[in-house]
Amino acid sequence: MKNLSILVYIFSFLIILNSNLLLRKYLNTITDEEKDKMPMYIDLDLWKRYEFLGWFLFGIAFIIIFLGLKKNILKLFNYN
């Protein structure tokens, strides 16, 4: 059951990574002209904060995965 939960965390880790990379790519490729044409209710600074929070969640998921696999990693390197 523990291995199954680690698999779910790995899947969520990959989803978080993919969405953060896609958001970062979009924010970096949008031009000033396109920003001017956007409606006023779209605030790209808030989207940058969302990206930051996504990276924070990415770190938390990484820590959970590492802690879940710690025993297996130590066993791989023959540490007791």
C-alpha positions as CSV (number, residue, x, y, z in Angstrom):
1,M,0.0,0.0,0.0
2,K,2.9,2.3,0.8
3,N,4.4,1.8,-2.7
4,L,1.0,2.6,-4.3
5,S,0.8,5.9,-2.3
6,I,4.3,6.8,-3.5
7,L,3.2,6.1,-7.0
8,V,0.3,8.6,-6.6
9,Y,2.8,11.2,-5.2
10,I,5.1,10.7,-8.1
11,F,2.2,11.2,-10.5
12,S,1.2,14.4,-8.7
13,F,4.9,15.5,-8.7
14,L,5.0,15.1,-12.5
15,I,1.7,17.0,-13.0
16,I,2.9,19.9,-10.8
17,L,6.2,20.0,-12.8
18,N,4.4,20.0,-16.1
19,S,2.0,22.7,-15.2
20,N,4.7,24.9,-13.7
21,L,6.9,24.6,-16.8
22,L,4.0,25.3,-19.1
23,L,3.0,28.4,-17.1
24,R,6.6,29.6,-17.0
25,K,6.9,29.1,-20.8
26,Y,3.7,31.1,-21.4
27,L,4.7,33.9,-19.1
28,N,8.2,34.2,-20.7
29,T,6.9,34.1,-24.3
30,I,4.1,36.6,-24.0
31,T,5.0,39.9,-25.6
32,D,4.3,43.4,-24.3
33,E,1.9,44.0,-27.2
34,E,-0.1,40.9,-26.2
35,K,-0.1,42.0,-22.6
36,D,-1.6,45.3,-23.6
37,K,-4.4,43.6,-25.6
38,M,-5.4,41.4,-22.6
39,P,-8.5,42.4,-20.5
40,M,-7.8,44.4,-17.4
41,Y,-9.0,41.5,-15.1
42,I,-6.1,39.3,-16.2
43,D,-3.3,40.1,-13.8
44,L,0.0,38.4,-14.9
45,D,1.7,39.3,-11.6
46,L,-0.8,37.0,-9.8
47,W,0.0,34.3,-12.3
48,K,3.7,34.7,-11.4
49,R,2.7,34.2,-7.7
50,Y,0.8,31.1,-8.7
51,E,3.9,29.8,-10.4
52,F,5.9,30.4,-7.2
53,L,3.3,28.6,-5.2
54,G,3.4,25.7,-7.7
55,W,7.2,25.4,-7.2
56,F,6.7,25.4,-3.4
57,L,4.1,22.6,-3.8
58,F,6.6,20.8,-6.1
59,G,9.2,21.0,-3.3
60,I,6.7,19.6,-0.8
61,A,5.9,16.7,-3.1
62,F,9.6,16.0,-3.6
63,I,10.2,15.8,0.1
64,I,7.2,13.5,0.6
65,I,8.5,11.2,-2.2
66,F,12.0,11.2,-0.8
67,L,10.8,10.4,2.7
68,G,8.7,7.6,1.3
69,L,11.5,6.1,-0.7
70,K,14.3,6.8,1.9
71,K,14.4,3.3,3.2
72,N,14.6,1.9,-0.4
73,I,17.4,4.4,-1.3
74,L,19.4,3.5,1.8
75,K,19.0,-0.2,1.1
76,L,20.2,0.4,-2.5
77,F,23.4,1.9,-1.1
78,N,23.7,-0.8,1.6
79,Y,23.3,1.6,4.5
80,N,21.6,0.2,7.6
